[in-house]
Amino acid sequence: MPPEIPSSTSDRFDDDDYPAYTMGRAAEMIGATPGFLRAIGEARLITPLRSEGGHRRYSRYQLRIAARARELVDAGTPIDAACRIVILEDQLEEALRLNEELRKPTAGAGGTTGS
């Protein structure tokens, strides 16, 4: 029987925020260059974590953000503007998600008051 993978390790495979990708692999995955990733880091669109050796590491969430910025830049948008657009899109998506969540009826709402 193979040894079990600790749950904390297996959970990382499903974690969108786990910094699993090196700069080279991240750039390859989104069809960009390491220089592009450095540029959007300097523009503060994403902040990669650093390995113990000081190398940048990217999460899947960061790669989705970087890929969207790359689409905008490829369409002719200046990198600073592309980064701002992506930030605003991300904020809007989160606000819409929270708004939808707040509109859901809660369990037991509208019932009797229990006195």
Summary of the structure (lengths in Angstrom):
residues: 115
radius of gyration: 19.7
end to end distance: 57.5
largest distance: 65.5
contacts: 258
relative contact order: 0.11
helix: 57%
strand: 6%
